Amino acid sequence: MPPKPSTAAPPGDPAAPAAPADQPAPGAQPAPADQPAPGAPPAPGDQPAPGAPPAAAEKKQPSQTKEELAFYAPNYLCMSIFAVLLFFPLGLAACYFSHKTTQANRESKWEEAYLNSGRTGWLSVFGILIGLGIIYGCVLYM
């Protein structure tokens, strides 16, 4: 019996069947398994790739000691929000100074923090009193 002719097409022939997905194409080099994908962060403990931007692996620790944290000025945030609900103009100013107090506390600017804290407290109290006075006046005379 004569041998059957080969039906396999040459590798570059478009009529050739597709290569299985788990095998690399002929002539292509397989990717090493130990290298990360391009753009992927390096594994913990590995050095970053040359030319890669520095990683922000270092987390910023609070630079304030326990003694400094004891100097925090109160920011009266809850009272400021209540003042916004009762009398918007003064309550909004109180919220602004409350935010400035928090910023100054974080930056260890104690004089600025205590100054803004006092402003926040007074603005909140006056806003609440004016708001309650308006509500009282509306209920009493309407």
C-alpha positions in Angstrom: 0.0 0.0 0.0 1.4 3.4 -0.9 2.0 6.0 1.8 -0.7 8.6 2.2 0.3 12.1 1.1 0.9 14.5 4.0 -1.9 17.0 4.4 0.0 19.2 6.9 0.6 22.7 5.5 3.9 24.4 6.0 4.1 26.6 9.2 3.8 30.0 7.3 0.9 28.8 5.2 -2.4 30.6 5.9 -4.3 27.4 5.4 -2.4 25.8 8.3 -4.5 25.0 11.3 -4.1 27.4 14.3 -1.6 26.4 17.0 -3.0 25.4 20.3 -3.3 28.3 22.8 -1.0 26.7 25.4 1.9 26.4 23.0 3.9 29.5 21.9 4.0 30.3 18.2 7.0 28.9 16.4 10.0 31.2 16.6 8.6 33.2 19.6 10.4 33.1 22.9 8.3 32.2 25.9 8.0 34.9 28.6 9.9 34.0 31.8 7.5 33.2 34.6 9.6 35.0 37.2 9.3 38.5 35.6 6.3 40.7 36.4 4.1 42.0 33.7 5.1 45.4 32.2 3.7 48.2 34.4 3.0 45.9 37.3 4.5 46.9 40.7 7.5 44.8 41.9 6.9 42.0 44.4 7.5 42.9 48.0 11.3 43.0 48.7 12.3 43.3 45.1 14.1 46.2 43.7 12.1 48.4 41.3 12.9 48.2 37.6 15.5 50.6 36.3 13.9 53.8 35.1 10.7 53.2 37.0 9.3 56.0 39.1 10.0 55.7 42.8 7.4 53.8 44.7 5.4 55.5 47.4 5.9 52.6 49.7 6.8 54.8 52.7 3.6 55.8 54.5 3.8 59.2 56.2 3.8 58.6 60.0 2.3 61.4 62.2 5.1 63.7 63.2 3.5 64.8 66.4 4.3 63.4 69.8 1.8 62.5 72.5 2.7 65.7 74.3 1.9 67.7 71.1 -1.4 65.9 70.6 -2.4 67.1 74.1 -2.3 70.7 72.9 -5.0 70.2 70.2 -7.4 73.1 70.2 -11.1 72.1 70.1 -12.6 72.6 66.6 -16.3 72.7 67.7 -17.4 71.0 64.5 -20.7 69.6 65.8 -21.7 73.0 67.3 -20.7 74.7 64.0 -22.9 72.3 62.0 -25.8 73.0 64.4 -25.2 76.7 64.0 -25.4 76.3 60.2 -28.8 74.7 60.6 -30.2 77.5 62.8 -28.5 80.6 61.3 -26.7 79.9 58.0 -24.4 83.0 57.7 -22.7 82.7 61.1 -22.8 78.9 61.0 -21.0 78.9 57.7 -18.3 81.2 59.0 -18.0 78.9 62.1 -17.5 75.9 59.9 -14.7 77.7 58.0 -12.9 78.5 61.2 -13.4 75.0 62.4 -11.7 73.7 59.3 -8.8 76.2 59.8 -8.5 75.0 63.4 -8.2 71.4 62.3 -5.5 72.3 59.7 -3.5 74.3 62.2 -3.7 71.4 64.7 -2.3 69.0 62.1 0.6 71.4 61.3 1.4 72.1 65.0 0.6 75.8 64.7 -0.8 76.1 68.1 -1.3 79.9 68.3 -3.3 79.9 65.0 -5.3 76.8 66.1 -6.3 78.4 69.5 -7.2 81.7 67.8 -9.4 80.0 65.2 -10.9 77.7 67.8 -12.0 80.8 69.8 -13.5 82.3 66.7 -15.3 79.1 65.9 -16.8 78.8 69.4 -18.1 82.4 69.5 -19.5 82.3 66.0 -21.2 79.0 66.7 -22.8 80.3 69.9 -24.0 83.5 68.3 -25.4 81.7 65.3 -27.3 79.3 67.6 -28.6 82.1 69.7 -29.7 84.2 66.7 -31.3 81.1 65.1 -33.2 80.2 68.3 -34.3 83.9 68.6 -35.7 83.9 65.1 -37.5 80.7 65.7 -38.9 82.0 69.0 -40.0 85.3 67.4 -41.7 83.5 64.5 -43.6 81.2 66.9 -44.5 84.0 69.3 -45.7 86.6 66.8 -47.1 84.5 64.0 
